[in-house]
Amino acid sequence: MLAGELALAGVDVAIVERRATQELTGSRAGGLHARTIEVLDQRGIAERFLSQGQVAQIVGFAWIPLDISDFPTRHPHGLALWQKHIERILAGWIAELPVSVYRGREVTGFTQDDAGVVVELSDGQSLRADYLVGCDGGRSRVRKAAGIDFPGWEPTISNLIAEVEVAQEPIWGTRRDAIGIHGFSRLENGGPVRVMVTEQHLGRTGEPTLRELSEALIAVYGTDYGVHSPTSLSRFTDMARQAASYRKGRVLLAGDAAHVHYPVGGQGLNIGVQDAVNLGWKLAQVVKGTSPDSLLDTYHAERWPIAARVLRDTMAQVALLRRADDHAKAALDTLSELLRMNEPRKRFAGLMSGLDIRYELGEGHPLLGRRMPDLELVTANGPLRVYRLLHEARPVLLNLGEPASLDITPWADRVQRIDARHTGTWELPVLGAVTAPTAVLIRPDGYVAWVGVSTDAGLADALATWFGPPAAA
């Protein structure tokens, strides 16, 4: 996703990928939340995913379903789609863009100085770059080599997850007991069986074995159902950690390299994609000399609190789900009763879907720092959706007042100005209806950087802050 963002901005970008092919072993993450679908819609590629997944109400907190069908978004739903397909579709997208991909190679180390980064590869070659972004997972070699701390909480539970063949029909579905959460499900097209089981004891490390999976299943089900021929087998825990900083000099982190947590709620892949979309346009502007290097500090300032909240909420869900006794059931029943009420339901659904994100950009209109709604606009050239304006990842000044009343000539080479009308109401998820503005400045990531209500006060400052100093007359 980050490579695509940088390529759209005209930046020379390369991916170093240790996998030799696009094939991904195992299913991994299972879908996209509403805000991620919107982000993909902003780039004009959402339909590629929607056409291959299953639209569904997938938002939940501690397995308590939260319906978002009444949320004011073009996508009031999630999408069930395995990560291997999500990655394949994204790879197809960047294949259409000028992105170099070095497959079958790993980053073994790097050195950075005031002018750039030299990245050492496992084949003995090296790459010289202006910046390096570690998108290399929870065990990130880039993060470790940069000396960025990864504080957090040690695991309290351990799970095995696998795709296997079975000799006997298992008990399908999910179950909870005193040990933890377990389940069997059949993958698409009659493929292998997906199994997850909680281990009785913590402390095992390294790559798990088929024997360990068999022992864990017998402890829970009394049988291992004759599991054999695993195509994938891995271990994960509820360890929760977050990078102390998302940046050190010319090295940045995104996705699991910056934050890891238990997968309940399905937010890891989603906030990783959103990290990339927050970072991409900022990094592009700095590389191209449009904005000062300090713009990159806003990446940590905006995205670190988002992941910190996800870690907190994930830990809360684990606390509610890990036990299956009467006390835990009472806590879940109480929470379920609360989340059936409209306001708590909206608040938690907004949180889990990503639709409630607000970056701290100061006081002002409720839109400031929040996602721009995908409004239907009327322009001189006909009807137009807001997200269509973001397909090229360029900022937009949307003028809904008197045509040509806002002069942004010093930024005209960087910012699109669109004169339009919108006659409907303005409504935000969780908050509801808000006062209609006369103008909004929309960043390439779809978040509102400035709001005007019958005035252009503060517009020039916002343009300079986010899109660099004005061009000389």
Order of alpha helices (4+ residues) and beta strands (2+ residues): alpha-beta-beta-alpha-alpha-beta-beta-beta-beta-alpha-beta-beta-beta-beta-beta-alpha-beta-beta-beta-beta-beta-alpha-beta-beta-beta-beta-beta-alpha-alpha-alpha-alpha-beta-beta-beta-beta-beta-beta-beta-beta-alpha
